[in-house]
Amino acid sequence: MGELNLNRRSPCEENRIKLNIQEKISLSDYTTFKIGGPADYFVKPGSLDEFVQSIEWALKKGLPFFILGKGSNILVSDEGYHGLVIYTERLNGIRAVNNGVEAECGALIDDVVDFSAERGLTGIEFLAGMPGTVGGAVYMNARAYGGEISGVFKRADVVALEDGKTTIKIFNKEDMNFSYKYSVLQKRRHYLLKALFELQISNPGDVKKRVEEIRRLRREKGEYIFPSAGCIFKNDYSLGVSAGKIIDSCGLKKTRIGEAEVYEKHANFIINRGGASSRDVYELIKLVEKKVKEKTGIKLEREIILLGFEN
Ligand SMILES: Cc1cc2nc3c(=O)[nH]c(=O)nc-3n(C[C@H](O)[C@H](O)[C@H](O)COP(=O)(O)OP(=O)(O)OC[C@H]3O[C@@H](n4cnc5c(N)ncnc54)[C@H](O)[C@@H]3O)c2cc1C
């Protein structure tokens, strides 16, 4: 009996194999900072159903889990993450629905932008060139060049985790409580499966022109030269000046800890000059906060999400 039991797989173990849950996967390949220690467990669900099953697997194992899009707004600690990382890359379906576009959570925003432009659908091109996914963009209420994703968001299917159980719910725009860099997904244990964006009919040529213009502006700002996670701090519009300008006014551009540096071209970016540790970036974030507070009295608020940090 004892031996038989040893060889028998538990349902949990069988699910692990079916879902292809891997162990000790370095997260540095899965963040735009190119930094991060290993995840104890890592899975790339191949369907929305598997996405939900992955969450349920973590729940059964009593493990924390984290939904990872393109990793373009996070800093993962050097020690990594003691839980399951659910990486959404394969959930990348995009389809046209009347005048709108429906996209799965792991679809790249840039692909949604191209898909829409190709069909002459306008409204989402302001996010051209942003390296995130649909899930990350909705979670963060991503914004750029005068637009905000809440402006085109119509509804979403979400997995709601309540009392240890998962259910699929439909969230309309009013359920999302969007505000500056905020959606309700940040507060509740609700995870985006797919979203529908409502767009307007226009001319493909005009939309594509605007898309290329925005991509050019981003390239000119040097956004893609070094690994980064975009803006580290939120803007406080009541101050009438951006976080980047405040940091710059404190003379902090090019301040460096190890291989992490406050970007010369955009003071709200911290760049990895090659081989920076997560600790380097984290210490630099804290240094910027301290210097800005000392020199201006302003308390910067972080936009970047930290994963796997104790303090
Ligand atoms: C060069 C560069 C330029 C950038 N420019 C901009 C910009 O113009 N405007 C802007 O707003 N941001 C910008 N960013 C930041 C970043 O791209 C956005 O915040 C983006 O929305 C993050 O998407 P992501 O898929 O990378 O999310 P991740 O970084 O992987 O995750 C961010 C958060 O979203 C959550 N999340 C991801 N998927 C889901 C899901 N399916 N359900 C629930 N939660 C989920 C994660 O758990 C995490 O908490 C930039 C970043 C870079 C590197």
The ligand as a MOL file (V3000), in Angstrom:
LIG
                    3D

  0  0  0     0  0            999 V3000
M  V30 BEGIN CTAB
M  V30 COUNTS 53 58 0 0 0
M  V30 BEGIN ATOM
M  V30 1 C 9.1550 51.9030 -22.5930 0
M  V30 2 C 7.8780 51.9500 -21.7690 0
M  V30 3 C 6.9060 52.8810 -22.0570 0
M  V30 4 C 5.7320 52.9290 -21.2970 0
M  V30 5 N 4.7950 53.8710 -21.6010 0
M  V30 6 C 3.6520 53.9160 -20.8890 0
M  V30 7 C 2.6450 54.8770 -21.2060 0
M  V30 8 O 2.7680 55.6610 -22.1220 0
M  V30 9 N 1.5140 54.8970 -20.4510 0
M  V30 10 C 1.3340 54.0240 -19.4280 0
M  V30 11 O 0.2740 54.0780 -18.7860 0
M  V30 12 N 2.2620 53.1060 -19.1090 0
M  V30 13 C 3.4140 53.0230 -19.8130 0
M  V30 14 N 4.3520 52.0840 -19.4980 0
M  V30 15 C 4.1340 51.1560 -18.3770 0
M  V30 16 C 3.4540 49.8380 -18.7730 0
M  V30 17 O 3.7180 49.5130 -20.1190 0
M  V30 18 C 1.9480 49.9060 -18.5530 0
M  V30 19 O 1.6310 50.1320 -17.1990 0
M  V30 20 C 1.2450 48.6110 -19.0120 0
M  V30 21 O -0.1380 48.8250 -18.9190 0
M  V30 22 C 1.6200 47.3940 -18.1680 0
M  V30 23 O 1.1760 46.2380 -18.8540 0
M  V30 24 P 1.8920 44.8300 -18.6490 0
M  V30 25 O 1.1660 43.8360 -19.4460 0
M  V30 26 O 3.3420 44.9270 -18.9030 0
M  V30 27 O 1.6280 44.5900 -17.1070 0
M  V30 28 P 2.6070 43.9580 -16.0270 0
M  V30 29 O 3.7560 44.8810 -15.7920 0
M  V30 30 O 2.9220 42.5580 -16.3910 0
M  V30 31 O 1.6700 43.9850 -14.7550 0
M  V30 32 C 1.2180 45.2200 -14.2170 0
M  V30 33 C 0.0620 44.9290 -13.2490 0
M  V30 34 O -1.0600 44.4850 -14.0180 0
M  V30 35 C -1.5470 43.2680 -13.4680 0
M  V30 36 N -2.1230 42.4480 -14.5310 0
M  V30 37 C -1.5780 42.0740 -15.7090 0
M  V30 38 N -2.4500 41.3190 -16.3990 0
M  V30 39 C -3.5650 41.2100 -15.6540 0
M  V30 40 C -4.8060 40.5390 -15.8050 0
M  V30 41 N -5.0670 39.8020 -16.8850 0
M  V30 42 N -5.7270 40.6670 -14.8300 0
M  V30 43 C -5.4660 41.3810 -13.7140 0
M  V30 44 N -4.3040 42.0280 -13.4970 0
M  V30 45 C -3.3650 41.9390 -14.4580 0
M  V30 46 C -0.3150 42.5980 -12.8670 0
M  V30 47 O -0.6860 41.6060 -11.8990 0
M  V30 48 C 0.3890 43.7950 -12.2710 0
M  V30 49 O -0.1450 44.0890 -11.0100 0
M  V30 50 C 5.5490 52.0110 -20.2440 0
M  V30 51 C 6.5270 51.0610 -19.9580 0
M  V30 52 C 7.6840 51.0180 -20.7260 0
M  V30 53 C 8.7260 49.9780 -20.4120 0
M  V30 END ATOM
M  V30 BEGIN BOND
M  V30 1 1 1 2
M  V30 2 1 2 3
M  V30 3 2 2 52
M  V30 4 2 3 4
M  V30 5 1 4 5
M  V30 6 1 4 50
M  V30 7 2 5 6
M  V30 8 1 6 7
M  V30 9 1 6 13
M  V30 10 2 7 8
M  V30 11 1 7 9
M  V30 12 1 9 10
M  V30 13 2 10 11
M  V30 14 1 10 12
M  V30 15 2 12 13
M  V30 16 1 13 14
M  V30 17 1 14 15
M  V30 18 1 14 50
M  V30 19 1 15 16
M  V30 20 1 16 17
M  V30 21 1 16 18
M  V30 22 1 18 19
M  V30 23 1 18 20
M  V30 24 1 20 21
M  V30 25 1 20 22
M  V30 26 1 22 23
M  V30 27 1 23 24
M  V30 28 2 24 25
M  V30 29 1 24 26
M  V30 30 1 24 27
M  V30 31 1 27 28
M  V30 32 2 28 29
M  V30 33 1 28 30
M  V30 34 1 28 31
M  V30 35 1 31 32
M  V30 36 1 32 33
M  V30 37 1 33 34
M  V30 38 1 33 48
M  V30 39 1 34 35
M  V30 40 1 35 36
M  V30 41 1 35 46
M  V30 42 1 36 37
M  V30 43 1 36 45
M  V30 44 2 37 38
M  V30 45 1 38 39
M  V30 46 1 39 40
M  V30 47 2 39 45
M  V30 48 1 40 41
M  V30 49 2 40 42
M  V30 50 1 42 43
M  V30 51 2 43 44
M  V30 52 1 44 45
M  V30 53 1 46 47
M  V30 54 1 46 48
M  V30 55 1 48 49
M  V30 56 2 50 51
M  V30 57 1 51 52
M  V30 58 1 52 53
M  V30 END BOND
M  V30 END CTAB
M  END
